[in-house]
Amino acid sequence: MTGMSPLVGPGSQPSEDDGTELQYMEMPKAMRTYSAPSLPEPEEIEDISKALALLQSVADAAQSASTDPSKTQHIDITDLDAQNRAFIDQALGEGEVSVVAGTALQVQESVLAGIWRIQETDSEGHQVRDVIEVGAFPSTVLDTARSSTLGSLRSHHGPLRQGVLNAPALVTELDDKIANFVPGAPAHVINLTLLPQTDEDLSFLEERLGPGLVTILSRGYGNCRITSTSTANVWWVRYFNSRDAIVLNTIEVVAVPDVACAAPEDLKDSADRLRTILEIYQ
């Protein structure tokens, strides 16, 4: 009927008393999905037998890890010649998750979930090691994350500074969960987005947890930035929308947050997809 407001959609709800309208923060919209890598035709390339053999080992490792997530395998390709390395680069591509661990390690998940490219550099930035690791999450990164952690939160002495209101209660909760942490247990998640927190509260928590050595960026759905802390098994997990505004801010007590890991079914899919790619070159 003309002259009437719609029942749903824009304009269906009254404005606020002050004349303003509710504004909702934009949520992530882009979701990345698997896209097969663009590879040369078999007749366009010369001998890549070494690359094919290595990639077959990667497929077998992914299959094995899909049934036992605790298994990880390392395949060193540091000394591989340029032609075979280039083919592996094309076959694996770049996936959703990138990692910087300390000053020496850079890690990139391939387009095949659970297959990771780990490159180590020396103090001058020269590459000294190039490894493919197959598993839910690179053990090399976890070793770096744990290398300088404490078993409890950093101590705080003296009175709390002005503005620190709710953080002490969260510190008590974290102390308990850290002390009773069990490897393999589900994550204990503190959702800071849903709690009343001042800037001083967040700064206090950051100081008590301390800075870590690992930063993970996952682009599977929007952007998720994960940072380790200097407290063992405690991570900051922040989700951002397309405007780089935080839409979810959490602290997780867990070996590594699930959002950064490949699930068993992902590893099985990766094994199948990689074998499909290799069939073309048999």
C-alpha positions as CSV (number, residue, x, y, z in Angstrom):
1,M,0.0,0.0,0.0
2,T,1.3,3.5,-0.8
3,G,2.1,5.9,2.0
4,M,3.0,3.1,4.5
5,S,6.5,2.2,5.8
6,P,7.9,-1.2,4.9
7,L,7.5,-4.0,7.5
8,V,11.2,-5.0,7.2
9,G,14.4,-3.6,5.7
10,P,15.8,-0.1,5.7
11,G,13.3,2.5,7.0
12,S,11.2,-0.2,8.8
13,Q,12.3,0.8,12.3
14,P,11.9,4.2,13.9
15,S,14.9,6.5,14.4
16,E,16.3,7.1,17.8
17,D,14.7,9.9,20.0
18,D,17.6,12.2,19.1
19,G,16.9,11.7,15.4
20,T,19.9,9.5,14.7
21,E,19.7,6.0,13.2
22,L,21.3,2.8,14.5
23,Q,24.6,2.2,12.8
24,Y,26.0,-1.4,12.7
25,M,29.6,-2.2,12.3
26,E,30.4,-3.8,9.0
27,M,31.2,-7.5,9.3
28,P,33.7,-9.4,7.1
29,K,32.2,-10.3,3.8
30,A,34.9,-11.9,1.6
31,M,35.4,-15.6,2.0
32,R,38.4,-17.3,0.3
33,T,37.7,-20.7,-1.3
34,Y,40.0,-23.2,-2.9
35,S,41.1,-22.4,-6.4
36,A,43.2,-24.9,-8.3
37,P,46.7,-23.5,-9.1
38,S,47.6,-22.6,-12.7
39,L,50.2,-25.1,-13.9
40,P,52.0,-25.5,-17.2
41,E,51.0,-28.2,-19.6
42,P,53.2,-31.4,-19.4
43,E,54.7,-30.8,-22.8
44,E,55.8,-27.2,-21.8
45,I,58.2,-28.3,-19.1
46,E,61.4,-30.3,-18.9
47,D,62.5,-32.8,-16.2
48,I,60.5,-32.2,-13.0
49,S,60.8,-35.7,-11.7
50,K,62.3,-34.6,-8.4
51,A,59.4,-32.2,-7.8
52,L,56.8,-34.8,-8.6
53,A,58.4,-37.3,-6.2
54,L,58.5,-34.7,-3.4
55,L,54.9,-33.7,-4.0
56,Q,53.9,-37.3,-3.9
57,S,55.5,-37.6,-0.5
58,V,53.6,-34.4,0.5
59,A,50.3,-36.0,-0.6
60,D,51.1,-39.2,1.4
61,A,52.0,-37.1,4.5
62,A,48.7,-35.2,4.2
63,Q,46.8,-38.4,4.0
64,S,48.6,-39.7,7.1
65,A,48.1,-36.5,9.1
66,S,44.3,-36.6,8.3
67,T,43.9,-39.7,10.3
68,D,46.4,-38.7,13.1
69,P,46.5,-34.9,13.6
70,S,49.5,-35.3,16.0
71,K,51.6,-36.4,13.0
72,T,53.7,-33.8,11.2
73,Q,56.2,-34.4,8.5
74,H,59.1,-32.2,7.2
75,I,60.3,-32.4,3.6
76,D,63.5,-30.3,3.0
77,I,63.7,-28.7,-0.4
78,T,66.6,-26.3,0.3
79,D,68.9,-27.9,-2.2
80,L,66.4,-28.4,-4.9
81,D,67.3,-27.0,-8.4
82,A,65.5,-23.9,-9.7
83,Q,63.3,-25.7,-12.2
84,N,61.9,-28.2,-9.8
85,R,61.5,-25.6,-7.1
86,A,59.6,-23.3,-9.5
87,F,57.1,-26.2,-10.2
88,I,56.6,-26.8,-6.5
89,D,56.0,-23.0,-6.0
90,Q,53.3,-23.2,-8.7
91,A,51.7,-26.3,-7.4
92,L,51.5,-25.2,-3.8
93,G,50.7,-21.5,-4.3
94,E,49.8,-19.3,-1.4
95,G,46.8,-20.0,0.8
96,E,44.9,-18.3,3.7
97,V,47.4,-18.3,6.5
98,S,50.7,-16.4,6.9
99,V,53.0,-16.6,9.9
100,V,56.0,-14.6,11.1
101,A,57.9,-16.4,13.9
102,G,60.7,-14.6,15.6
103,T,63.2,-12.9,13.2
104,A,64.2,-15.9,11.2
105,L,61.1,-17.8,10.2
106,Q,58.4,-16.9,7.6
107,V,55.7,-19.4,7.0
108,Q,53.0,-19.5,4.3
109,E,50.2,-22.0,4.1
110,S,49.7,-23.3,0.5
111,V,46.4,-23.3,-1.3
112,L,46.2,-26.9,0.0
113,A,45.2,-26.6,3.7
114,G,47.7,-28.1,6.1
115,I,50.6,-28.0,3.7
116,W,53.0,-25.2,4.9
117,R,56.1,-23.6,3.3
118,I,58.7,-22.7,5.9
119,Q,61.6,-20.5,5.0
120,E,64.4,-19.6,7.4
121,T,66.8,-16.7,6.9
122,D,70.0,-15.7,8.5
123,S,70.8,-12.4,10.3
124,E,71.5,-10.8,6.9
125,G,68.2,-11.9,5.4
126,H,69.6,-14.6,3.2
127,Q,67.5,-17.8,2.9
128,V,69.3,-20.7,4.6
129,R,66.5,-23.3,4.7
130,D,63.3,-24.1,2.7
131,V,61.0,-26.8,4.1
132,I,57.5,-28.1,3.5
133,E,55.8,-29.2,6.7
134,V,52.6,-31.2,6.5
135,G,50.2,-31.1,9.5
136,A,47.5,-29.2,11.2
137,F,49.9,-26.4,12.2
138,P,53.7,-26.1,11.8
139,S,55.5,-27.5,14.8
140,T,58.4,-25.2,14.0
141,V,56.2,-22.2,14.7
142,L,54.9,-23.6,18.0
143,D,58.5,-24.3,19.1
144,T,59.3,-20.6,18.5
145,A,56.1,-19.5,20.3
146,R,57.0,-21.5,23.3
147,S,60.7,-20.7,23.3
148,S,60.5,-17.6,25.6
149,T,57.3,-18.1,27.5
150,L,56.6,-18.1,31.2
151,G,54.3,-20.6,32.9
152,S,52.3,-17.8,34.5
153,L,51.3,-14.2,34.0
154,R,53.9,-11.4,34.7
155,S,53.7,-10.0,38.2
156,H,52.2,-6.6,39.0
157,H,53.4,-4.6,41.9
158,G,51.9,-1.5,43.5
159,P,48.5,0.0,43.1
160,L,46.5,-0.3,39.9
161,R,46.6,2.8,37.8
162,Q,43.5,4.8,37.2
163,G,41.1,3.3,34.7
164,V,41.9,-0.3,35.4
165,L,38.5,-1.7,36.4
166,N,37.7,-5.1,35.1
167,A,41.1,-6.6,34.1
168,P,42.0,-7.9,37.6
169,A,39.1,-10.3,37.5
170,L,40.2,-11.6,34.1
171,V,43.7,-12.0,35.4
172,T,42.4,-14.3,38.1
173,E,40.5,-16.3,35.6
174,L,43.5,-16.6,33.3
175,D,45.7,-17.6,36.2
176,D,43.4,-20.5,37.0
177,K,43.1,-21.7,33.3
178,I,46.8,-21.4,32.7
179,A,47.7,-23.4,35.8
180,N,45.2,-26.2,34.9
181,F,46.0,-26.2,31.1
182,V,45.8,-29.7,29.6
183,P,47.2,-30.2,26.0
184,G,44.5,-31.1,23.5
185,A,41.7,-29.7,25.7
186,P,39.2,-27.3,24.0
187,A,40.2,-23.6,24.1
188,H,39.1,-21.5,27.0
189,V,38.0,-18.2,25.3
190,I,37.6,-14.8,27.0
191,N,35.5,-12.6,24.7
192,L,36.7,-9.1,25.4
193,T,34.2,-7.7,22.9
194,L,31.3,-8.6,25.1
195,L,32.9,-7.4,28.3
196,P,33.1,-3.8,29.6
197,Q,36.8,-3.0,29.1
198,T,38.6,0.3,29.3
199,D,41.7,1.1,27.3
200,E,43.6,0.9,30.6
201,D,42.1,-2.6,31.2
202,L,43.4,-3.8,27.8
203,S,46.8,-2.3,28.4
204,F,47.0,-3.9,31.8
205,L,46.2,-7.3,30.3
206,E,48.8,-6.8,27.6
207,E,51.4,-6.0,30.2
208,R,50.6,-9.0,32.3
209,L,50.6,-11.4,29.3
210,G,53.7,-9.9,27.7
211,P,54.6,-9.8,24.0
212,G,55.2,-13.0,22.1
213,L,57.3,-14.0,19.1
214,V,54.6,-15.3,16.7
215,T,52.1,-13.4,14.5
216,I,49.6,-15.3,12.4
217,L,47.3,-13.7,9.8
218,S,44.4,-15.8,8.6
219,R,42.3,-14.5,5.7
220,G,39.8,-17.3,5.5
221,Y,36.8,-15.1,6.4
222,G,37.6,-11.4,6.7
223,N,41.0,-10.9,8.5
224,C,42.0,-12.6,11.7
225,R,45.2,-11.6,13.4
226,I,46.6,-14.0,16.1
227,T,49.5,-13.1,18.3
228,S,51.3,-15.3,20.8
229,T,52.1,-13.9,24.2
230,S,55.0,-14.4,26.5
231,T,52.7,-16.5,28.7
232,A,52.6,-20.2,27.7
233,N,49.5,-21.3,25.8
234,V,47.8,-17.9,25.7
235,W,47.0,-16.1,22.5
236,W,45.3,-12.9,21.4
237,V,42.8,-13.4,18.6
238,R,41.4,-10.4,16.8
239,Y,39.0,-10.3,13.9
240,F,38.8,-7.3,11.6
241,N,36.2,-6.1,9.1
242,S,37.1,-4.7,5.7
243,R,37.7,-1.3,7.3
244,D,40.3,-2.8,9.6
245,A,38.1,-2.2,12.6
246,I,38.1,-4.9,15.3
247,V,34.8,-6.8,15.4
248,L,35.8,-9.6,17.8
249,N,38.6,-9.5,20.4
250,T,39.4,-12.6,22.4
251,I,42.1,-14.1,24.6
252,E,42.4,-17.9,24.1
253,V,44.1,-20.4,26.5
254,V,45.0,-23.2,24.1
255,A,48.1,-24.8,22.4
256,V,47.2,-22.9,19.2
257,P,43.9,-21.3,18.2
258,D,41.7,-23.5,15.9
259,V,41.2,-20.7,13.4
260,A,44.9,-21.1,12.4
261,C,44.8,-24.9,12.0
262,A,43.9,-27.3,9.2
263,A,41.2,-29.8,10.2
264,P,41.6,-33.5,9.5
265,E,39.1,-33.2,6.7
266,D,41.1,-30.3,5.2
267,L,44.2,-32.5,5.1
268,K,42.3,-35.3,3.5
269,D,41.0,-32.9,0.8
270,S,44.5,-31.6,0.3
271,A,45.9,-35.1,-0.3
272,D,43.2,-35.8,-2.8
273,R,43.6,-32.5,-4.6
274,L,47.4,-32.8,-4.8
275,R,47.1,-36.3,-6.2
276,T,44.7,-35.0,-8.9
277,I,47.3,-32.4,-9.8
278,L,50.1,-34.9,-10.1
279,E,48.0,-37.3,-12.3
280,I,48.4,-34.9,-15.1
281,Y,52.2,-35.3,-15.1
282,Q,52.3,-39.1,-14.7
